[in-house]
Amino acid sequence: MIVRVHKNFEKQYKKLKKTEKDKFKERINIFITDEFNPILNNHPLRGKYLGYRSINVTGDLRAIYKREENLTIFVAVNSHSNLYR
C-alpha cells in the first residue's frame, strides 16, 4: 500500500500539537498493517465527504482519506467538529 498526503493535510498536520502528531504516526503504522483494526474505527463518510473514509487518531482527532486501488491519500486531519461542519 502506498500512502500519500494532500497539501491540505500537510497544512493541518503542521498545526497539531506534538502529542497529536506522535499519535497520528502511531495510528498510521497500525493503518498500514491492518487498515480495519478496531482501534482505528475506520468508517465510510457521507455528505460532502462521500467516497472518503475516516480513522480515529485520538478521542476527537480524525484523519480523512481516499483509497484508490493501491494508493491511499490522506486529505485532512482535524477535530471532529472542525471537519464535519
Rosetta silent file (secondary structure, phi, psi, omega in degrees, C-alpha in Angstrom):
SEQUENCE: MIVRVHKNFEKQYKKLKKTEKDKFKERINIFITDEFNPILNNHPLRGKYLGYRSINVTGDLRAIYKREENLTIFVAVNSHSNLYR
SCORE:     score description
SCORE:     0.000 S_00000001
   1 L     0.000  131.399  177.071    0.000    0.000    0.000 S_00000001
   2 E   -99.886  127.978 -179.674    1.297    3.442   -0.957 S_00000001
   3 E  -114.418  127.760  177.921    0.360    6.264    1.437 S_00000001
   4 E  -126.467  164.004  174.906    0.489    9.910    0.361 S_00000001
   5 E  -125.086  142.958  178.439   -0.718   13.146    1.929 S_00000001
   6 L   -79.298  157.885  179.048   -2.514   16.030    0.272 S_00000001
   7 H   -57.159  -39.585  178.319   -1.220   19.606    0.573 S_00000001
   8 H   -62.202  -40.395  177.850   -4.232   20.487    2.741 S_00000001
   9 H   -61.417  -44.790 -179.302   -3.371   17.609    5.083 S_00000001
  10 H   -58.356  -43.372  179.652    0.206   18.881    5.440 S_00000001
  11 H   -62.127  -44.949 -179.830   -1.019   22.347    6.480 S_00000001
  12 H   -68.402  -38.523 -179.049   -3.373   20.911    9.079 S_00000001
  13 H   -62.775  -40.315 -179.951   -0.763   18.442   10.345 S_00000001
  14 H   -61.180  -26.880 -178.387    1.760   21.231   10.987 S_00000001
  15 L   -84.031   -8.664 -178.893   -0.754   22.903   13.338 S_00000001
  16 L   -72.216  154.504  173.580   -1.162   19.801   15.517 S_00000001
  17 L   -70.814  159.140 -179.138    0.415   19.505   18.952 S_00000001
  18 H   -58.313  -41.059 -179.914    3.440   17.226   19.242 S_00000001
  19 H   -63.647  -36.302  178.115    1.433   14.610   21.141 S_00000001
  20 H   -69.031  -38.801  176.867   -1.195   14.590   18.366 S_00000001
  21 H   -63.043  -43.635  178.640    1.496   14.203   15.702 S_00000001
  22 H   -62.017  -41.403  179.532    3.003   11.301   17.639 S_00000001
  23 H   -65.821  -39.040  177.737   -0.420    9.663   17.978 S_00000001
  24 H   -62.321  -44.055  179.470   -1.038   10.056   14.235 S_00000001
  25 H   -59.956  -40.308  178.023    2.296    8.360   13.459 S_00000001
  26 H   -63.586  -45.145 -177.999    1.332    5.501   15.769 S_00000001
  27 H   -69.622  -34.668 -179.851   -2.101    5.153   14.131 S_00000001
  28 H   -67.125  -34.424  176.134   -0.729    5.335   10.581 S_00000001
  29 H   -65.378  -40.095  175.678    1.572    2.400   11.398 S_00000001
  30 H   -64.301  -43.571 -179.083   -1.445    0.428   12.607 S_00000001
  31 H   -58.496  -44.257 -178.863   -3.336    1.520    9.471 S_00000001
  32 H   -64.835  -37.309  179.518   -0.582    0.281    7.146 S_00000001
  33 H   -73.847  -45.328 -177.480   -0.521   -3.093    8.907 S_00000001
  34 L  -152.166   95.499 -173.790   -4.305   -3.500    9.212 S_00000001
  35 L   -65.657  -14.915  178.975   -6.478   -0.652    7.931 S_00000001
  36 L  -110.740   24.274  174.262   -9.574   -2.133    9.571 S_00000001
  37 L   -58.116  132.781 -176.684   -8.076   -2.625   13.033 S_00000001
  38 H   -56.080  -29.274 -179.249  -10.904   -1.903   15.520 S_00000001
  39 H   -63.381  -24.684 -178.157   -8.813    0.728   17.348 S_00000001
  40 H   -82.681  -19.841 -175.458   -8.957    2.930   14.212 S_00000001
  41 L    48.558   48.615 -178.580  -12.768    2.882   13.922 S_00000001
  42 L   -67.130  123.656 -178.018  -12.321    3.047   10.142 S_00000001
  43 E  -149.056  152.285  178.212  -15.623    4.013    8.559 S_00000001
  44 E   -74.395  153.278 -179.491  -17.050    5.470    5.321 S_00000001
  45 L  -107.864  163.530  178.993  -18.261    9.057    5.281 S_00000001
  46 L  -123.887 -178.643  176.252  -21.384   10.696    3.876 S_00000001
  47 H    67.933 -133.181 -176.700  -22.341   14.162    2.717 S_00000001
  48 H   -67.570  -16.676  178.136  -19.536   16.355    1.415 S_00000001
  49 H  -104.826   24.703  178.423  -17.038   13.554    2.116 S_00000001
  50 L   -58.652  129.694 -177.238  -18.939   10.858    0.214 S_00000001
  51 L    96.767   -6.253  178.660  -16.394    8.386   -1.164 S_00000001
  52 L  -107.424  167.207  177.090  -13.910    9.107    1.638 S_00000001
  53 E  -129.897  162.250 -178.497  -13.186    7.226    4.851 S_00000001
  54 E  -131.181  146.266  171.001  -12.160    8.350    8.324 S_00000001
  55 E  -125.417  151.325  175.834   -9.995    6.898   11.085 S_00000001
  56 E   -83.213  132.614  174.831   -9.777    7.972   14.718 S_00000001
  57 L   -99.748  -52.733  173.064   -6.421    9.380   15.765 S_00000001
  58 L  -130.867 -169.059  179.985   -7.388   10.463   19.303 S_00000001
  59 L   -54.049  -41.093 -177.044  -10.725   10.895   21.034 S_00000001
  60 L  -114.692  -15.484 -175.712  -11.632   13.942   18.924 S_00000001
  61 E   -86.880  130.704 -179.135   -8.979   13.983   16.189 S_00000001
  62 E  -123.856  150.110  173.312   -9.862   12.381   12.854 S_00000001
  63 E  -120.712  128.143 -178.488   -7.904   11.697    9.656 S_00000001
  64 E  -106.356  136.580 -178.926   -9.817   11.559    6.373 S_00000001
  65 E  -141.694  163.437  175.385   -8.510    9.617    3.402 S_00000001
  66 E  -124.290  137.938 -178.067   -9.471    8.376   -0.034 S_00000001
  67 E  -109.175  128.159  176.642   -8.488    4.954   -1.333 S_00000001
  68 E  -132.546  101.484 -177.384   -7.708    4.363   -5.000 S_00000001
  69 L    50.649 -110.039 -177.035   -6.546    0.808   -5.725 S_00000001
  70 L   -93.016    4.229 -174.952   -3.027    0.577   -4.219 S_00000001
  71 E  -115.289  132.013  175.142   -2.874    4.285   -3.275 S_00000001
  72 E  -118.224  126.393 -179.122   -4.176    5.910   -0.086 S_00000001
  73 E  -117.889  115.270  174.918   -4.297    9.712    0.064 S_00000001
  74 E   -82.168  124.392 -173.035   -4.854   11.416    3.415 S_00000001
  75 E  -108.257  -21.219 -178.086   -6.646   14.676    2.672 S_00000001
  76 E  -156.186  148.576  172.334   -7.480   16.143    6.094 S_00000001
  77 E  -144.641  121.616 -176.859   -6.677   15.827    9.786 S_00000001
  78 E  -169.912  178.890  177.519   -8.565   17.873   12.343 S_00000001
  79 E   -69.946  157.166 -178.895  -11.025   17.701   15.207 S_00000001
  80 H   -55.743  -46.309 -176.843  -14.371   16.058   14.579 S_00000001
  81 H   -66.856  -33.913  179.007  -16.255   19.354   14.925 S_00000001
  82 H   -73.898  -32.437 -178.134  -13.965   21.227   12.511 S_00000001
  83 H   -77.833  -37.001 -171.419  -14.149   18.538    9.832 S_00000001
  84 L  -108.775   41.416  176.790  -17.881   17.902    9.854 S_00000001
  85 L   -71.239    0.000    0.000  -19.336   21.424    9.976 S_00000001
